[in-house]
């Protein structure tokens, strides 16, 4: 894997290799310059390297004349909320998100509380590469401010977006795996306010992760055991920076992250009708839920900033991806795992159904995902070949090539934003059809790569 990755709204890498203090300071100076020396909120996850990076970020922001408001240990959606609540000029969340412990990253939040979109990210990168930073004089440097009771206001903000009375009437028992991340301190009073009993798993904010951080079904095995052992109504696996969530049924079945968005959509659309924005690789289950509520779904490029930015522009009420990331617009302008958990509890309570029963009501699709190593000088030739091949199918070329077939199956081929890979995702009504779509797509990709000189 590349040891430094720069994408829309973030920069991440392996600490001590590509991600150095010098680089972090320079990016913080660039962001402080982009904010024109205004107020910037910062927060960090539990990784040991996050303390070092907080010092570097603080130094760079102070040097550029910014007022730094340090929230300490907190989630990315909390940083987003604080930016909006305080009227700050921006925010930086120091978190490696779903990456392993040796990685860390800076997530850049704009004054609207959303991650920087593509245009704003380009502006920031231009400042960084030019190294033309705003530097404050010695008598213009400002002190660092600390969190002043924002946690309670954030919790109230989350509760205001939910039907608290309906959820509380059910008295749920909820097992939550925090993966030793930043969410436990906020989650406990939040669930208490929803009348729920918390069963904590991996609650200690040690930064030594009990398992890989992404809330996938494979990473929720221990959580599934705790759900059945404690007879919890539901299990929730949170990402370490509190932006993504996966779920476990009361029978101990760990669900794919693809189920998070369609189930949360049911609750959101029940009380807030409107459109939904998802990415090109997200399951068609979301479209089925939206159709039930007579609402539309639009697709955007892959990435949180892309779906949220398009959702904001179109006035959507929900934006999300199949990764377990959901933003309830406009209440939340970043993916928020706790708010998503609240929406799922609300849907269970409103429908008087268990999580498994909600899953059973969704249409059955089979999704397959595959990656092919492919160098940058070849991968876009492969993507262009897909576009040419499926030109008669009116492909969506917003991000790679996505083809919708008449039988409700689809194929999406795209170049990875972070690695030298071609990603191929397919979905169909049956496993046989999904396997056939994937086999056909991979065979075509390999033939194209071979013609381009790749073995």
Secondary structure as GFF3:
##gff-version 3
##sequence-region A 1 455
A	DSSP	beta_strand	4	7	.	.	.	ID=ss1
A	DSSP	beta_strand	10	14	.	.	.	ID=ss2
A	DSSP	alpha_helix	21	34	.	.	.	ID=ss3
A	DSSP	beta_strand	39	44	.	.	.	ID=ss4
A	DSSP	alpha_helix	48	63	.	.	.	ID=ss5
A	DSSP	beta_strand	67	73	.	.	.	ID=ss6
A	DSSP	alpha_helix	76	86	.	.	.	ID=ss7
A	DSSP	beta_strand	90	94	.	.	.	ID=ss8
A	DSSP	beta_strand	103	109	.	.	.	ID=ss9
A	DSSP	alpha_helix	118	130	.	.	.	ID=ss10
A	DSSP	three_ten_helix	138	140	.	.	.	ID=ss11
A	DSSP	beta_strand	144	146	.	.	.	ID=ss12
A	DSSP	alpha_helix	150	160	.	.	.	ID=ss13
A	DSSP	alpha_helix	164	168	.	.	.	ID=ss14
A	DSSP	beta_strand	173	177	.	.	.	ID=ss15
A	DSSP	alpha_helix	184	193	.	.	.	ID=ss16
A	DSSP	beta_strand	197	201	.	.	.	ID=ss17
A	DSSP	three_ten_helix	217	220	.	.	.	ID=ss18
A	DSSP	alpha_helix	221	230	.	.	.	ID=ss19
A	DSSP	beta_strand	234	238	.	.	.	ID=ss20
A	DSSP	beta_strand	245	248	.	.	.	ID=ss21
A	DSSP	alpha_helix	258	271	.	.	.	ID=ss22
A	DSSP	beta_strand	276	279	.	.	.	ID=ss23
A	DSSP	alpha_helix	285	292	.	.	.	ID=ss24
A	DSSP	beta_strand	297	300	.	.	.	ID=ss25
A	DSSP	alpha_helix	304	314	.	.	.	ID=ss26
A	DSSP	beta_strand	318	320	.	.	.	ID=ss27
A	DSSP	beta_strand	326	327	.	.	.	ID=ss28
A	DSSP	alpha_helix	337	351	.	.	.	ID=ss29
A	DSSP	alpha_helix	355	360	.	.	.	ID=ss30
A	DSSP	beta_strand	366	373	.	.	.	ID=ss31
A	DSSP	alpha_helix	376	389	.	.	.	ID=ss32
A	DSSP	three_ten_helix	391	393	.	.	.	ID=ss33
A	DSSP	beta_strand	401	404	.	.	.	ID=ss34
A	DSSP	beta_strand	410	415	.	.	.	ID=ss35
A	DSSP	beta_strand	421	428	.	.	.	ID=ss36
A	DSSP	alpha_helix	431	451	.	.	.	ID=ss37
###
